[in-house]
Amino acid sequence: MEVKDLKAFWKIKTEKEFEDLTWQTFNFQYKFNKTYNSFCKLIDISPEKISKINEIPFLPISLFKSKKVISSKNDSYDKIFKSSMTTGNSPSIHYVKELKDYKKSYRNCFSLFYGPPKNYAILALLPFYQSDSSLVYMAKDLIKSTKKNESGFYLDEFEDLYKSLIRLEKKGQKTILLGVSHALLSFAKKFTFELKNTIIMETGGMKGKRKELTRKELHEKLVKSFKLEKIHSEYGMTELLSQAYSSGNGLYKTPPWMKIYIRENEDPFAESDLNQTGGINIIDLANRYSCSFIETEDMGKVNSDGSFEIIGRIDNSEIRGCNLMVL
């Protein structure tokens, strides 16, 4: 099995196509990913010993901090993405062998849920994010794709951001304000006004700057300040090349090449039933050159309609800077 034999993940349409590519990807990564291969052998799993997708091992996400997680005959790569170090710990490092996979993933995913970026002006409120952030990379590319003069980054220029939003509202231009939670809250505290043509999309991440809030409390504050019905959310992380989106109420949907599984709290190798809370495992077929099978440190549940919710963090896991709870 060579990576060239793997079907283009972004062309997946059916459950069978997802399952077929999942098995191909597992076999490929078992063979060429040293870290994943070692983990599988440690728990005595090999391709010939399993027959169901939920038996595929999920790599603990913490290994992105200490190991080089790459699936390749050689260790070459196009780009390194690093997580923010919000607690003084080592960052997660994602070695991206081919940036085109990341671009294919987030461009197709965004268009799937929101339509072409050119239909919007995109304003990004992402202070304190470093240049090797995957979120910044995605936002920069989507902003460029809009071809709108008003699109761009706003670090802490709240006055400029306010003026831009007012101008866009007057023009009737569809707009997305993408921001980390603490910055959106600070902006909402300084400015209160009605947004009719703007989607506010939070990516989580208080980074120790405010009192802890649940996502529901965060959304209630933003809805009140901007007179909106719902707040949208993006769920992503350094270790994944795909994202899930919520159009409100904290209910996330994934693209066809990404799937959420819930593991039992007491047994990380057992899958939970629908509507049961447990640890979140993710298959992300865009991660074909790293690891597509990730055991996260987030808690959540999958609903019968295929949507999923984030409930919180697993005890003793590190606080992430770009999603989930606000600190």
BELPE-V697666 format. One record per residue. N is the residue number from 1. SS is DSSP state (H for helix, E for strand, L for the rest). BURIAL is 1 if it has 24 or more other C-alpha atoms within 12 Angstrom, else 0. D_FIRST is the distance of its C-alpha to the first C-alpha in whole Angstrom. Layout:
N/SS/BURIAL/D_FIRST
N/SS/BURIAL/D_FIRST
//
This chain:
1/L/0/0
2/L/0/4
3/H/1/7
4/H/0/8
5/H/0/7
6/L/1/8
7/L/1/12
8/L/1/15
9/H/1/16
10/H/1/20
11/H/0/20
12/L/1/19
13/L/0/23
14/L/0/22
15/H/0/22
16/H/0/19
17/H/0/17
18/H/1/17
19/H/1/16
20/H/1/13
21/H/1/12
22/H/1/13
23/H/1/11
24/H/1/8
25/H/1/9
26/H/1/10
27/H/1/7
28/H/1/6
29/H/1/10
30/H/1/10
31/H/1/8
32/H/1/10
33/E/1/13
34/H/1/16
35/H/1/18
36/H/1/16
37/H/1/15
38/H/0/19
39/H/1/20
40/H/1/18
41/H/0/19
42/H/0/23
43/L/0/23
44/L/0/21
45/L/0/18
46/L/1/15
47/H/1/13
48/H/0/15
49/H/0/18
50/L/0/18
51/L/0/18
52/L/0/19
53/H/1/18
54/H/1/21
55/H/1/20
56/L/1/17
57/L/1/19
58/L/1/20
59/E/1/21
60/E/1/24
61/L/1/25
62/L/1/28
63/H/1/25
64/H/1/24
65/H/1/28
66/H/0/27
67/L/1/24
68/L/1/21
69/L/1/19
70/L/1/16
71/E/1/12
72/L/1/12
73/L/0/12
74/L/0/15
75/L/0/18
76/L/0/19
77/L/0/20
78/L/0/22
79/E/0/24
80/E/1/25
81/E/1/27
82/E/1/29
83/L/1/31
84/L/1/35
85/L/1/37
86/L/1/39
87/L/0/40
88/L/0/40
89/L/0/37
90/L/0/34
91/L/1/32
92/L/1/28
93/E/1/26
94/E/1/23
95/E/1/21
96/E/1/20
97/L/1/18
98/L/1/18
99/H/1/22
100/H/0/21
101/H/1/19
102/H/1/22
103/H/1/24
104/H/1/22
105/H/1/22
106/H/1/26
107/H/1/27
108/H/1/26
109/H/1/27
110/H/1/30
111/H/0/31
112/H/0/30
113/H/1/33
114/H/1/35
115/L/0/35
116/L/0/35
117/H/1/36
118/H/1/38
119/H/0/40
120/L/1/41
121/E/1/43
122/E/1/41
123/E/1/42
124/E/1/41
125/E/1/43
126/L/1/41
127/L/1/43
128/L/1/42
129/L/1/38
130/L/0/37
131/L/0/35
132/L/1/32
133/L/1/32
134/H/1/29
135/H/1/32
136/H/1/34
137/H/1/31
138/H/1/30
139/H/1/34
140/H/1/35
141/H/1/32
142/H/1/34
143/H/1/37
144/H/1/37
145/H/1/35
146/H/1/39
147/L/0/41
148/L/0/44
149/L/0/46
150/L/1/47
151/L/1/43
152/E/1/42
153/E/1/42
154/L/1/45
155/L/1/45
156/L/1/49
157/L/0/51
158/H/1/52
159/H/0/55
160/H/0/53
161/H/1/50
162/H/1/53
163/H/0/54
164/H/1/51
165/H/1/50
166/H/1/54
167/H/0/54
168/H/1/51
169/H/1/52
170/H/0/55
171/H/0/53
172/L/0/51
173/L/1/48
174/L/1/45
175/E/1/44
176/E/1/42
177/E/1/43
178/E/1/40
179/E/1/41
180/L/1/40
181/H/1/43
182/H/1/45
183/H/1/46
184/H/1/46
185/H/1/49
186/H/1/51
187/H/1/51
188/H/1/52
189/H/0/55
190/H/0/56
191/L/1/56
192/L/0/56
193/L/0/56
194/L/0/55
195/L/1/51
196/L/1/51
197/L/1/48
198/E/1/46
199/E/1/43
200/E/1/43
201/E/1/40
202/E/1/40
203/L/1/37
204/L/1/38
205/L/1/39
206/L/1/43
207/L/1/42
208/L/0/45
209/L/0/47
210/L/0/49
211/L/0/50
212/L/0/47
213/E/1/47
214/L/1/45
215/H/1/43
216/H/1/45
217/H/0/48
218/H/1/46
219/H/1/46
220/H/1/50
221/H/1/51
222/H/1/49
223/H/1/50
224/H/0/54
225/H/1/54
226/H/1/52
227/L/0/53
228/L/1/50
229/L/0/49
230/L/1/46
231/L/1/43
232/E/1/40
233/E/1/37
234/E/1/34
235/E/1/31
236/L/1/29
237/L/1/28
238/L/1/27
239/L/1/24
240/L/1/23
241/L/1/22
242/L/1/23
243/L/1/27
244/E/1/29
245/E/1/32
246/E/1/36
247/L/1/39
248/L/1/41
249/L/1/42
250/L/1/39
251/L/1/37
252/E/1/33
253/E/1/31
254/E/1/27
255/L/1/25
256/L/1/23
257/L/1/20
258/E/1/21
259/E/1/23
260/E/1/25
261/E/1/26
262/E/1/29
263/E/1/29
264/L/1/32
265/L/1/34
266/L/0/35
267/L/0/32
268/L/1/29
269/L/1/26
270/L/0/28
271/E/1/28
272/L/1/32
273/L/0/33
274/L/0/34
275/L/0/37
276/L/1/36
277/L/1/36
278/E/1/34
279/E/1/31
280/E/1/29
281/E/1/25
282/E/1/23
283/E/1/19
284/E/1/19
285/H/1/16
286/H/1/17
287/H/1/16
288/L/1/13
289/L/1/13
290/L/1/16
291/L/1/16
292/L/1/16
293/E/1/18
294/E/1/21
295/E/1/24
296/E/1/27
297/E/1/31
298/E/1/32
299/E/1/34
300/E/1/34
301/E/1/34
302/E/1/32
303/L/0/35
304/L/0/35
305/L/0/34
306/L/0/31
307/L/1/33
308/E/1/33
309/E/1/35
310/E/1/35
311/E/1/38
312/E/1/38
313/E/1/37
314/L/1/36
315/L/0/39
316/L/0/39
317/L/0/35
318/L/1/36
319/L/1/37
320/L/1/35
321/L/1/37
322/L/1/35
323/L/1/35
324/L/1/37
325/L/1/40
326/E/1/43
327/L/1/44
//
